[in-house]
């Protein structure tokens, strides 16, 4: 199995509307702190959605990354 890794700008990523998790997680700040300390340990899984890319796996990680980049 081959895995393709592509860097995609953060502003091109959106949450996938088919995501089964509907609850709001109040621990995104802890996840963001972990990402800041250790880096992103697992990649986001995305699929092309028009001009954007929908995150089909890793929406919490996406929110953590967005929290880290606020104000940059």
MDAnalysis code that builds the backbone (N, CA, C; Angstrom):
import MDAnalysis as mda
import numpy as np

u = mda.Universe.empty(216, n_residues=72, atom_resindex=np.repeat(np.arange(72), 3), trajectory=True)
u.add_TopologyAttr("name", ["N", "CA", "C"] * 72)
u.add_TopologyAttr("resid", np.arange(1, 73))
u.add_TopologyAttr("resname", ["UNK", "UNK", "UNK", "UNK", "UNK", "UNK", "UNK", "UNK", "UNK", "UNK", "UNK", "UNK", "UNK", "UNK", "UNK", "UNK", "UNK", "UNK", "UNK", "UNK", "UNK", "UNK", "UNK", "UNK", "UNK", "UNK", "UNK", "UNK", "UNK", "UNK", "UNK", "UNK", "UNK", "UNK", "UNK", "UNK", "UNK", "UNK", "UNK", "UNK", "UNK", "UNK", "UNK", "UNK", "UNK", "UNK", "UNK", "UNK", "UNK", "UNK", "UNK", "UNK", "UNK", "UNK", "UNK", "UNK", "UNK", "UNK", "UNK", "UNK", "UNK", "UNK", "UNK", "UNK", "UNK", "UNK", "UNK", "UNK", "UNK", "UNK", "UNK", "UNK"])
u.atoms.positions = np.array([
    [0.841, -1.180, 0.000],
    [0.000, 0.000, 0.000],
    [0.883, 1.238, 0.000],
    [0.561, 2.183, -0.843],
    [1.324, 3.415, -0.947],
    [0.541, 4.557, -0.311],
    [1.226, 5.354, 0.471],
    [0.615, 6.519, 1.098],
    [1.244, 7.762, 0.499],
    [0.421, 8.646, -0.012],
    [0.910, 9.904, -0.550],
    [0.757, 10.977, 0.516],
    [1.813, 11.718, 0.765],
    [1.773, 12.808, 1.726],
    [1.947, 14.102, 0.953],
    [1.006, 15.014, 1.146],
    [1.024, 16.302, 0.478],
    [0.794, 17.387, 1.509],
    [1.554, 18.446, 1.453],
    [1.334, 19.594, 2.325],
    [0.237, 20.464, 1.726],
    [-0.771, 20.753, 2.542],
    [-1.909, 21.561, 2.106],
    [-2.015, 22.756, 3.049],
    [-2.152, 23.970, 2.513],
    [-2.292, 25.147, 3.379],
    [-3.516, 25.011, 4.294],
    [-3.382, 25.493, 5.515],
    [-4.451, 25.388, 6.503],
    [-5.755, 26.012, 6.017],
    [-5.668, 27.101, 5.264],
    [-6.891, 27.769, 4.807],
    [-7.627, 26.984, 3.720],
    [-7.028, 25.901, 3.234],
    [-7.685, 25.051, 2.232],
    [-8.375, 23.843, 2.871],
    [-8.276, 23.690, 4.204],
    [-8.873, 22.549, 4.901],
    [-10.201, 22.917, 5.527],
    [-11.167, 22.038, 5.394],
    [-12.467, 22.215, 6.032],
    [-12.850, 20.914, 6.720],
    [-13.741, 21.025, 7.694],
    [-14.253, 19.826, 8.349],
    [-15.203, 19.114, 7.399],
    [-15.139, 17.798, 7.367],
    [-16.019, 17.007, 6.523],
    [-17.390, 16.919, 7.175],
    [-18.422, 17.200, 6.417],
    [-19.775, 17.205, 6.970],
    [-20.280, 15.817, 7.317],
    [-19.644, 14.789, 6.809],
    [-20.035, 13.423, 7.112],
    [-19.396, 12.874, 8.376],
    [-18.666, 13.717, 9.114],
    [-18.012, 13.271, 10.338],
    [-19.054, 12.775, 11.332],
    [-18.817, 11.600, 11.900],
    [-19.792, 11.007, 12.820],
    [-19.741, 11.618, 14.203],
    [-18.652, 12.246, 14.569],
    [-18.561, 12.873, 15.894],
    [-19.273, 14.213, 15.874],
    [-20.268, 14.333, 16.706],
    [-21.052, 15.569, 16.759],
    [-20.875, 16.321, 18.070],
    [-20.227, 15.717, 19.057],
    [-20.074, 16.374, 20.346],
    [-18.903, 17.341, 20.306],
    [-19.036, 18.418, 21.039],
    [-17.951, 19.385, 21.139],
    [-16.972, 18.897, 22.198],
    [-15.702, 18.861, 21.873],
    [-14.693, 18.416, 22.813],
    [-14.054, 19.630, 23.458],
    [-14.135, 19.701, 24.755],
    [-13.614, 20.852, 25.480],
    [-12.121, 20.736, 25.751],
    [-11.483, 19.671, 25.289],
    [-10.073, 19.448, 25.567],
    [-9.179, 19.748, 24.364],
    [-9.658, 20.551, 23.447],
    [-8.863, 20.904, 22.270],
    [-7.598, 21.637, 22.694],
    [-7.676, 22.441, 23.763],
    [-6.491, 23.156, 24.221],
    [-5.393, 22.188, 24.669],
    [-5.767, 21.070, 25.280],
    [-4.776, 20.062, 25.674],
    [-4.162, 19.394, 24.443],
    [-4.995, 19.112, 23.453],
    [-4.492, 18.528, 22.211],
    [-3.547, 19.503, 21.509],
    [-3.912, 20.780, 21.490],
    [-3.057, 21.799, 20.872],
    [-1.712, 21.869, 21.588],
    [-1.722, 21.791, 22.907],
    [-0.472, 21.819, 23.675],
    [0.393, 20.603, 23.339],
    [-0.221, 19.447, 23.155],
    [0.510, 18.238, 22.783],
    [1.118, 18.378, 21.392],
    [0.342, 18.929, 20.462],
    [0.850, 19.139, 19.101],
    [2.019, 20.114, 19.128],
    [1.903, 21.151, 19.938],
    [2.984, 22.124, 20.036],
    [4.248, 21.490, 20.628],
    [4.084, 20.632, 21.630],
    [5.235, 20.021, 22.300],
    [5.876, 18.900, 21.488],
    [5.043, 18.095, 20.824],
    [5.546, 16.881, 20.178],
    [5.407, 16.870, 18.663],
    [4.712, 17.854, 18.113],
    [4.439, 17.857, 16.683],
    [3.189, 17.040, 16.387],
    [2.790, 17.060, 15.166],
    [1.620, 16.300, 14.725],
    [2.069, 14.859, 14.501],
    [1.628, 13.951, 15.376],
    [2.106, 12.570, 15.342],
    [1.363, 11.711, 14.336],
    [0.173, 12.132, 13.965],
    [-0.606, 11.387, 12.974],
    [-1.179, 12.378, 11.967],
    [-0.989, 12.102, 10.713],
    [-1.437, 13.009, 9.653],
    [-2.953, 13.085, 9.579],
    [-3.435, 14.176, 8.999],
    [-4.852, 14.311, 8.697],
    [-5.142, 13.529, 7.416],
    [-6.323, 12.967, 7.331],
    [-6.750, 12.281, 6.107],
    [-7.775, 13.189, 5.442],
    [-7.524, 13.559, 4.189],
    [-8.395, 14.506, 3.498],
    [-8.819, 13.952, 2.149],
    [-9.865, 14.553, 1.624],
    [-10.253, 14.265, 0.243],
    [-10.636, 15.589, -0.411],
    [-10.418, 15.642, -1.695],
    [-10.715, 16.852, -2.468],
    [-12.204, 17.147, -2.398],
    [-12.530, 18.411, -2.128],
    [-13.918, 18.844, -2.035],
    [-14.026, 20.200, -2.715],
    [-14.150, 20.179, -4.038],
    [-14.158, 21.426, -4.805],
    [-12.775, 22.042, -4.791],
    [-12.688, 23.303, -4.362],
    [-11.394, 23.981, -4.283],
    [-10.728, 23.777, -2.924],
    [-11.402, 23.096, -2.020],
    [-10.892, 22.844, -0.672],
    [-10.639, 21.355, -0.494],
    [-10.171, 20.995, 0.700],
    [-9.960, 19.603, 1.069],
    [-10.710, 19.347, 2.367],
    [-11.587, 18.359, 2.359],
    [-12.368, 18.015, 3.544],
    [-11.575, 17.026, 4.392],
    [-11.461, 17.319, 5.678],
    [-10.748, 16.443, 6.606],
    [-11.703, 15.336, 7.028],
    [-11.452, 14.125, 6.544],
    [-12.328, 12.990, 6.851],
    [-11.860, 12.234, 8.091],
    [-10.605, 12.405, 8.470],
    [-10.084, 11.815, 9.699],
    [-9.071, 12.789, 10.293],
    [-9.377, 13.262, 11.488],
    [-8.458, 14.182, 12.157],
    [-9.044, 15.552, 12.416],
    [-10.358, 15.649, 12.536],
    [-10.970, 16.957, 12.742],
    [-10.525, 17.601, 14.062],
    [-10.358, 16.798, 15.121],
    [-9.869, 17.351, 16.387],
    [-8.454, 17.892, 16.229],
    [-7.615, 17.159, 15.487],
    [-6.253, 17.629, 15.234],
    [-6.278, 18.927, 14.442],
    [-7.185, 19.012, 13.470],
    [-7.335, 20.244, 12.691],
    [-7.688, 21.409, 13.615],
    [-8.615, 21.198, 14.532],
    [-8.996, 22.263, 15.463],
    [-7.833, 22.640, 16.377],
    [-7.051, 21.651, 16.795],
    [-5.876, 21.934, 17.605],
    [-4.854, 22.770, 16.854],
    [-4.629, 22.441, 15.601],
    [-3.693, 23.208, 14.766],
    [-4.217, 24.625, 14.573],
    [-5.503, 24.764, 14.330],
    [-6.088, 26.107, 14.162],
    [-5.929, 26.932, 15.432],
    [-6.110, 26.280, 16.594],
    [-5.937, 26.983, 17.861],
    [-4.507, 27.492, 18.001],
    [-3.546, 26.674, 17.597],
    [-2.136, 27.076, 17.676],
    [-1.781, 28.211, 16.733],
    [-2.461, 28.286, 15.603],
    [-2.101, 29.280, 14.593],
    [-2.944, 30.559, 14.680],
    [-3.870, 30.629, 15.611],
    [-4.675, 31.859, 15.763],
    [-3.762, 33.038, 16.027],
    [-3.990, 34.098, 15.343],
    [-3.227, 35.312, 15.549],
    [-1.891, 35.370, 14.821],
    [-1.568, 34.343, 14.054],
    [-0.298, 34.389, 13.303],
    [-0.465, 35.158, 12.017],
])
